[in-house]
Amino acid sequence: MQKDIQETTKKVEEKSGYVKKLADEIGKIMVGQHYLIERLLIGIIANGHILVEGVPGLAKTTAVKTLAQAIDTSFQRIQFTPDLLPADLTGTQIYLPKTGDFTVKKGPIFSNIILADEINRAPAKVQSALLEAMQERQVTIGETTFKLEEPFLVMATQNPIEQEGTYPLPEAQVDRFMLKLRVTYPNKVEEKEIMQRIAERKPIGISPVTTPGEIMESRKVVDQIYIDDKLQDYIIDLVFATREPKTYGIAIEEMISYGASPRASIYLNQAAKAYAFLQGRGYVTPQDIKSIGLDVLRHRVLLTYEAEAEELTPDDIIIKIFDNIEVP
């Protein structure tokens, strides 16, 4: 077993060499926001989509666009609006009068990295079209189904402060995001540097430092990263504690309306492995699970009216669970 872990660690060291280069290349454009950049890398390596909540102006769009440029892959930004149609996202069939046939014109969803800006502004039909692409990695136009090229990452943003004209995302769709991130303001030093960079108006070139093929190779190595049975049980305990907190001696059952789904266990396992990969290790530690756990669980725990009345957030509940579940 020890030999296998050492071999996997060696593979991780070989295949993760581009990760620092990727982060450094993104850092040429981005000031701060290390949390966002690291989670973007985890998402694309672990093959999971990301939902980002944050006020406007925090460089969410810039981060995803820069990531696509540094990976040398295709990128599309889609502005979600109330009048957006599914065909605006997926594409449509166009009639050719000369031949009497239909031809398919593919939409912006046929890219490797997608930024779904203000996703909660689009109606249910558009959300369902995006849902197929996210879950099945395919798009159906008319009677034809098209496979999407890998890697395929959707990063969706939503504004927490302006709710007029928005549609709540269906729980089934929210559950399909591996991570939900909360992006905050930069500190004073970072904001001063941002201000100075913008004022200088110096163009900064981004060079591709990796390829989609290298990302796919990384995923194969991530799948081989060792996670002990005790840590797998730890993940299951964390997820089950959101459903049956009383069983674990945590007095918060009146605060939780619905606990995390089985996808939480799957995604927490995958994300912990990807986090270990970024650290250059061939095995998962309890700290890996703790570091990424909040991002995997926060959007899967629905609170009761009592919890909202006490101004509790899902983060408060999940932190309490982490504090009470014994670490192996």
N, C-alpha and C positions, 0 to 999 in steps of 0.2 A: 504493500500500500504506500509506504513512504517513498519507495522508488518511483511509483506512478506519479505521485504528487510532485516529486522533483523534476520528472520529465515534463509534466504539464507546466510547471513554473518556467522551465527552460523555453518551452514553446511560447508561453505568454511573453517572456522577455524578448524573444525574437520577433513576434508578431505585433507587439504593442509599441515598437520603436517610433512609429509614426504619430502616436497619440500626443506626445509632447510637442512635436513639430506642428501638429494640427492646432493645439491650444495656443502655441506661440504665434502662429499665423493669424488666428482669429484675434489674438491680443493686439495685433498691429492696428486693428480698427476699433475693437471694443476696449473701453476703459472700465476696469472693475468687472462686475457681474460674473465672477468666477463660478459661483453656484449655478447660474443659468448655463454657462458654457459646459461645465462638467456634466450637468444633467442632459444637455443636448447630445453629448458624446455617448452617455449611457444609453439614451433612447435609440440612437442609430446602431450602436453595437449590440444592444439587447433586442433589437427588432420590435421596438414599442413606440407608440405615439405619445405625444406630450401635450397637455393642456396647460396654458400659462395664464395666470390671472395677475394683472398689474395695471396701474394707471398708464395713460398715454405718455410717450416720451422716454421710455426706459430702454430703448434700443432693442426691443424684441425682434422687430423686422430685420434690423441690421445684423443681429446675431445669426439668424437663420440664413440670410442671404450670404453672409460671409462664410458660414459653414459649407454651403453648397459650392462656393467658389474655391475654397481650400480643398474640397474633395474632388474637384473637377467633374461635377455632375450637374444635371439639369435642376432648375429651381423655378417655381411659380408662386407668386403671391396672389391670392384670391381674396378680394374685398367682399365680405358677406354683407348683403343688404336685404331689406324686406322684399324687394321686387326680384331677387335672384331666382332663376329657374334651374331645375336639375340639369337641363341641357347646357346651361352656361358653365356648368362644372364638368360634366362628363363628355359633352359633345353631342352631336345629333346626326341624323341622316339627311342628306341633301339630294333633292331630285335633279337629275340631269335630263333636260328636255330632249337633247339630241339622241340619246340612247334609250331613254325611257326607264333607266335604272336609277337606283339610289346608291350614293357613295357615303361613306362615313367620314365625318370631320371630327377628329378627336379634340376634346376639350383640355383645359389646363391641368386637369387631374393626372394626365399622362406625363408626369415628371417624377424624378426621384425624391425631391424634397419639396413639400408643399407647405406654404404658410396660409392658414385659414384665418384671416384677420377678422376679429370681432365676430366669431362664429355664431354667437347667440343672437345675431340680428337677422338670420335667415330662417324662413319657415320650415315646417316639418318635412315637406317633400324634398327639399335640398339636403336636409340632415340625413334622410334615409338613403339618398344617393351616395353621400359621403360615407355612410355607415358600411355599405357594401365594399367600397374601396379599402376602408380601414381594416375590416375584419377578414374579408375573403381575398384581398389583394387582387381584385378584378373589378371590371366595369362592364355593365351590360348596356348596349346601345341598340335599340330595336330588338332583333332576335339573336344578335351576335354578342358573345361575351369575350372580352379582351383581358388577358393577363397583364398586370402592371409589372414594370421592370423593378428588380431589386437593386440596391436597397430602396425601400419606400418608407418615408417618414412624413407624418402629418404633425405639424406643430400648430395648434390652434390657440388663439388669444381671445380673452374676454375681459371687458372693462368692468371692474367691480363697483364703480361709483355712478355710472350713468346707465340706468335701467330702462329709461323710456324707449319704447319701440323695440324691445328685445323679447326673444322667445326662450323660455327656460329649456336647456338641453335635456332630451329624454335620458332617463337614468341608464337605459341600455347603451346609449352612446357614450355617456360619461364613463361608464364602466370599461369601455374599450380603450380608454387612454391608460397607458401603463403608469404615467406619472402626472400628477398635477402640481405645478410649481407656483409659489407665491413670490413674485419679483418685487423687490423694494427699491427705494430711492438710493442713489449713490451717496457716499459720504462727502464731506467738504473737499477733501484732497482730490477725490475722483472727479467731482463736479467741476472743480477749478481746471483740471486737466482737460476735461471735455470742452469746456468753454474756450480754453486757449487753442485747442486743436481746430475747433470749428472756425474760430476767428482767423487763424492762419490760412485756411482754405487750401492747404497743401494736399494734393491727391495722393492717396496711399494705395499702392498696387498690392493685390493679393495673388500669391502664386499657389497653384495646386501642389499639395504636398503628399497627397494620397489619391487612390482611385477607388471606384466602387468595388472592383475586384478584391482589393486589399481589405475593404470593410467586410466583404463576404467571407474571406479567409479568417478574419478575426472572430466572426460569429461561430465558426467551426471550433475554434480554440476555446471560446467562452463556454460552449456546450460541454467541453471536457473538464472544466474547472471543478475541482473536488469540493463537495459540500457534505459534511458529516451528517449521519442520521440524526444525531442530537440537535443539530442546527435546523434540519428539516422539521423535526418535531417542534422546535422553538418557533418556527414560522407558522406552523399549524396552530400552536397555542395562541400566538398573537392574533391570528385571524379569528379563531373560535372565541376568543375573549371579547371580540366586538359583537358576537352573536349571543354568547351566553356568559356575560361577565360575572354573574352570581356563582357559577361553577368554579371560577378562579378566585372567589373571595373579593371581587371588586364591586363596590356598591354604586354602580352607575347604570343599572339596567333600566331605570326610569328615564334616563337621559338619551337612550339609543332607541330609535324607531326601527331601523334596519341595520344589520351588520354587514360586513364585507362579504362579497361573493367569492366563489372558488377561484375566480380570476385573480383575486388578491394574492392567494397562495402561489399561483403560477408565476405572476409578475414579480412578486417579491423575491422568489427564488432566482428568476432570470436576472433581475436588476442587481441583486447582491453579487451574482457571478460577474456581471459586467463591471460593477464597482471594484471588485477584486482585480479584474483584468486591468483597469486603469491604474491600480496601485502596483501592478507588475507581479501579482501573486497568482499561483495556480491553485489556491484554496480559499474558501470563504471563512471569514471570522465573524463572531457575534457583532463586532463593531460595524462590519459592512452592512449587516441587516439593519442595525440601528440607524446608520447614517442615511440609508435610502428609504427606510420604512415609512416615515411620515409622508413622503412624496407619493408612495404607492397606495397608502391607506386613506389619506385625508378626504378624497372625493368618493369613497365607497361607504362611508359611515354616515347615515342619515340621522339627524337628531330629532328629538321630540320637542313639542311646544314648551315643555318645562325647561329643557336645556336652553332653548332660545330665550326664554324669559329671564333666565339667569345669566344671559349674555355669554354662554359657553360656545366654543367653536369645536369642530371636529378635531382640530389640532390638540385642544385641551384634553379631550377624551382619549385620544391615541397616546399622548404623552403619559397619561395616567396608567394606561394599559402597559406601556413599556416599563414604567416604574415598578409595576406590580408582578409582571411575569418574570419568573426566575430565569436568569441567563445561564445557559449550559457551560 
